[in-house]
Structure formats: structure tokens, C-alpha cells
Amino acid sequence: MAITDTTVHPRDGGFVVIFVDDTGNSISVTLYKAASPDLTSDNAVARAKALLAVALEAPKTDSPRQKNPALLEEELEEGLEDTFPASDPVSVTGTSVAHPKTGH
């Protein structure tokens, strides 16, 4: 995948930067002058790329587990207890039923 087109459109006190890839998919970034007073159409693409880079580096989730390793450890212990004894072999039983026509 490669970015094949980038456009900048003025919008309500800022700009929308649209990146389009070679398959026709696109992603847009909205930038506001109120947040960046020195924002111009000339530097909007660079600002949009920087914002996307930050977004890609951000954690994928904001779950309590990521913030509290002790909670993750507790959940792991509970899961292990729920599956105990996992090392016991599976018992296999077979049944034999005589075929009604042959009796075997």
C-alpha cells in the first residue's frame, strides 16, 4: 500500500488533509487553527503526518490491565484456578451397540 494522493481542504477555522492510497482507501485528518495558530495550508500536510504518527504509536487499548499489572496477575491466577487440574488425562469411553440387523 502506498499513498498516491494528498489533498488539503479549508474547513471551519482549519484544514482537512486527506491521504488516499493506491486501492482508493482514504484517511482524513482535521486540524484547527485554534489549536495551532500558525497552521497554514502549506504546513497542514506535515502537521497531519505528525498527528498520524503519534496516533499510531499510542497504545491500542486503554484497559485497566495495561495500567495495573497486579490486576493482570490476579486475572491470570483466577483463570488458572478455573482450569485446574488441566494436567489430568482425558478419559475416553466407548460404547458398543449391536447392529439391529446383524446382531454384531
NUPARO-351983 format. One record per residue: x, y, z of N, C-alpha, C in turn. Coordinates in Angstrom, 2 decimals, decimal comma. Layout:
N
      n.px      n.py      n.pz     ca.px     ca.py     ca.pz      c.px      c.py      c.pz
         X         Y         Z         X         Y         Z         X         Y         Z
...
//
This chain:
104
      n.px      n.py      n.pz     ca.px     ca.py     ca.pz      c.px      c.py      c.pz
      0,84     -1,16      0,00      0,00      0,00      0,00      0,89      1,23      0,00
      0,51      2,19     -0,81      1,27      3,43     -0,89      0,30      4,60     -1,01
      0,65      5,73     -0,41     -0,15      6,93     -0,53      0,07      7,49     -1,93
     -1,03      7,66     -2,66     -0,93      8,13     -4,04     -1,43      9,56     -4,22
     -2,19     10,06     -3,26     -2,73     11,41     -3,40     -2,92     12,02     -2,02
     -2,62     13,29     -1,91     -2,82     14,04     -0,68     -3,45     15,38     -1,05
     -4,57     15,69     -0,41     -5,22     16,98     -0,68     -5,48     17,70      0,63
     -5,50     19,05      0,53     -5,76     19,90      1,68     -6,98     20,75      1,35
     -7,98     20,71      2,22     -9,21     21,47      2,02     -9,43     22,39      3,21
     -9,73     23,68      2,97    -10,06     24,57      4,08    -11,37     24,12      4,72
    -11,45     24,26      6,05    -12,67     23,86      6,74    -12,80     24,59      8,08
    -13,87     25,27      8,29    -14,25     25,87      9,57    -13,09     26,18     10,50
    -12,28     27,14     10,16    -11,19     27,55     11,04    -10,01     26,60     11,05
     -9,83     25,86      9,98     -8,71     24,94      9,89     -8,64     24,28      8,53
     -8,14     23,06      8,52     -7,97     22,34      7,27     -8,25     20,86      7,48
     -8,68     20,20      6,41     -8,82     18,76      6,39     -7,79     18,26      5,38
     -6,93     17,36      5,83     -5,92     16,75      4,96     -6,39     15,33      4,69
     -6,49     14,98      3,40     -6,95     13,65      3,02     -5,81     12,92      2,32
     -5,49     11,74      2,85     -4,49     10,87      2,25     -5,23      9,71      1,57
     -4,91      9,43      0,30     -5,56      8,35     -0,45     -4,48      7,35     -0,86
     -4,78      6,04     -0,67     -3,79      5,03     -1,07     -4,10      4,48     -2,45
     -3,26      3,57     -2,91     -3,38      3,04     -4,27     -4,59      2,14     -4,47
     -5,30      1,79     -3,39     -6,51      0,98     -3,53     -7,77      1,85     -3,47
     -7,59      3,13     -3,25     -8,73      4,04     -3,17     -9,21      4,30     -1,75
     -8,63      3,63     -0,76     -8,97      3,90      0,63     -8,37      5,24      1,03
     -9,01      5,89      2,00     -8,50      7,19      2,42     -8,63      7,36      3,93
     -7,85      8,28      4,43     -7,92      8,68      5,83     -7,80     10,19      5,85
     -8,58     10,82      6,72     -8,52     12,28      6,77     -8,15     12,73      8,18
     -7,49     13,86      8,23     -7,08     14,46      9,49     -7,59     15,89      9,49
     -8,33     16,25     10,54     -8,84     17,60     10,66     -7,97     18,37     11,64
     -7,48     19,52     11,20     -6,61     20,36     12,01     -7,29     21,72     12,19
     -7,22     22,27     13,40     -7,87     23,55     13,67     -6,83     24,60     14,03
     -7,05     25,82     13,49     -6,14     26,93     13,80     -6,20     27,31     15,28
     -7,32     27,06     15,91     -7,43     27,39     17,34     -6,42     26,59     18,15
     -6,14     25,36     17,72     -5,16     24,53     18,42     -3,74     24,85     17,97
     -3,59     25,31     16,75     -2,27     25,67     16,19     -2,41     26,97     15,42
     -2,23     28,10     16,07     -2,43     29,40     15,41     -1,57     29,61     14,16
     -0,41     28,95     14,10      0,47     29,12     12,93      0,17     28,12     11,82
     -0,96     27,43     11,89     -1,35     26,46     10,88     -1,70     27,16      9,57
     -1,12     26,66      8,47     -1,41     27,18      7,14     -1,65     26,00      6,20
     -2,14     26,27      5,01     -2,33     25,20      4,04     -0,99     24,61      3,62
      0,08     25,39      3,73      1,41     24,91      3,37      1,98     23,92      4,38
      1,69     24,10      5,66      2,25     23,18      6,67      1,23     22,17      7,18
      0,02     22,18      6,64     -1,04     21,28      7,12     -0,69     19,82      6,88
     -0,08     19,49      5,74      0,26     18,09      5,45      1,28     17,57      6,46
      2,29     18,37      6,74      3,32     17,95      7,71      2,70     17,77      9,09
      1,79     18,67      9,49      1,13     18,55     10,79      0,25     17,30     10,84
     -0,46     17,03      9,74     -1,32     15,84      9,69     -0,49     14,56      9,80
      0,64     14,51      9,10      1,52     13,33      9,18      2,03     13,14     10,61
      2,40     14,24     11,26      2,90     14,15     12,64      1,80     13,64     13,58
      0,57     14,11     13,38     -0,53     13,66     14,22     -0,83     12,17     14,00
     -0,78     11,72     12,75     -0,97     10,30     12,46      0,13      9,45     13,10
      1,35      9,93     13,06      2,46      9,18     13,65      2,25      9,02     15,16
      1,79     10,07     15,82      1,51      9,98     17,26      0,38      8,99     17,51
     -0,65      9,03     16,66     -1,78      8,12     16,84     -1,35      6,67     16,66
     -0,46      6,40     15,75     -0,01      5,03     15,51      0,87      4,51     16,63
      1,55      5,39     17,34      2,41      4,98     18,44      1,64      4,83     19,75
      0,42      5,34     19,80     -0,38      5,29     21,03     -0,77      3,85     21,34
     -0,98      3,53     22,61     -1,43      2,18     22,97     -2,74      1,85     22,25
     -2,88      0,60     21,90     -4,07      0,16     21,16     -5,33      0,22     22,02
     -5,19     -0,07     23,30     -6,34     -0,01     24,19     -5,96      0,75     25,44
     -6,96      1,11     26,16     -6,74      1,83     27,41     -7,38      1,03     28,54
     -7,11     -0,28     28,53     -7,75     -1,16     29,50     -7,09     -1,05     30,87
     -7,84     -1,39     31,92     -7,27     -1,36     33,28     -6,07     -2,29     33,42
     -6,05     -3,38     32,63     -4,93     -4,32     32,71     -3,61     -3,66     32,34
     -3,62     -2,82     31,33     -2,38     -2,16     30,92     -1,88     -1,22     32,00
     -2,80     -0,65     32,74     -2,41      0,31     33,76     -2,03     -0,37     35,07
     -2,52     -1,58     35,31     -2,31     -2,23     36,59     -1,85     -3,68     36,39
     -0,55     -3,92     36,40     -0,04     -5,28     36,21     -0,53     -6,25     37,29
     -0,82     -5,75     38,49     -1,32     -6,62     39,56     -2,70     -7,18     39,20
     -3,52     -6,38     38,53     -4,84     -6,85     38,09     -4,68     -7,96     37,05
     -3,75     -7,80     36,15     -3,49     -8,83     35,15     -3,04    -10,13     35,82
     -2,17    -10,03     36,80     -1,70    -11,20     37,53     -2,85    -11,89     38,26
     -3,72    -11,10     38,87     -4,87    -11,66     39,58     -5,80    -12,40     38,61
     -6,05    -11,81     37,44     -6,92    -12,46     36,45     -6,28    -13,75     35,93
     -4,97    -13,75     35,79     -4,27    -14,95     35,35     -4,43    -16,07     36,38
     -4,25    -15,74     37,65     -4,40    -16,73     38,72     -5,82    -17,30     38,75
     -6,81    -16,43     38,60     -8,20    -16,90     38,59     -8,45    -17,84     37,42
     -7,90    -17,50     36,27     -8,06    -18,35     35,09     -7,41    -19,70     35,28
     -6,24    -19,73     35,90     -5,55    -20,99     36,16     -6,34    -21,85     37,15
     -6,88    -21,21     38,17     -7,67    -21,95     39,15     -8,92    -22,54     38,52
     -9,54    -21,80     37,60    -10,77    -22,27     36,94    -10,51    -23,46     36,03
     -9,29    -23,61     35,56     -8,99    -24,71     34,64     -8,26    -25,86     35,31
     -8,04    -25,79     36,63     -7,34    -26,84     37,36     -8,25    -28,04     37,51
     -7,82    -29,23     37,41     -6,49    -29,70     37,04     -6,40    -29,96     35,54
     -5,74    -29,12     34,85     -5,63    -29,23     33,39     -4,73    -30,38     32,97
     -3,92    -30,90     33,90     -2,98    -31,97     33,53     -3,60    -33,36     33,58
     -4,82    -33,49     34,11     -5,46    -34,81     34,15     -5,77    -35,28     32,73
     -5,50    -36,55     32,48     -5,78    -37,06     31,14     -7,28    -37,13     30,87
     -7,61    -37,01     29,63     -9,00    -37,12     29,22     -9,37    -38,59     29,26
    -10,51    -38,89     29,85    -10,94    -40,28     29,87    -11,81    -40,53     28,64
    -11,46    -41,60     27,95    -12,19    -41,95     26,75    -12,99    -43,19     27,03
    -14,25    -43,14     26,75    -15,09    -44,32     26,94    -15,71    -44,67     25,60
    -15,90    -45,92     25,42    -16,52    -46,36     24,19    -17,75    -47,19     24,51
    -18,69    -47,15     23,64    -19,88    -47,97     23,81    -20,01    -48,89     22,62
    -20,55    -50,03     22,88    -20,79    -50,93     21,76    -22,27    -51,25     21,73
    -22,83    -51,04     20,59    -24,25    -51,30     20,41    -24,36    -52,26     19,24
    -25,10    -53,33     19,43    -25,24    -54,32     18,36    -26,04    -53,73     17,22
    -25,58    -54,01     16,01    -26,30    -53,56     14,82    -27,64    -54,31     14,79
    -28,76    -53,63     14,56    -30,05    -54,30     14,66    -30,25    -55,45     13,68
    -29,64    -55,41     12,50    -29,86    -56,47     11,52    -28,91    -57,63     11,69
    -27,65    -57,34     12,07    -26,67    -58,41     12,16    -26,50    -58,91     13,57
    -26,81    -58,10     14,56    -26,65    -58,50     15,94    -25,19    -58,40     16,41
    -24,30    -57,88     15,59    -22,89    -57,73     15,97    -22,57    -56,34     16,40
//
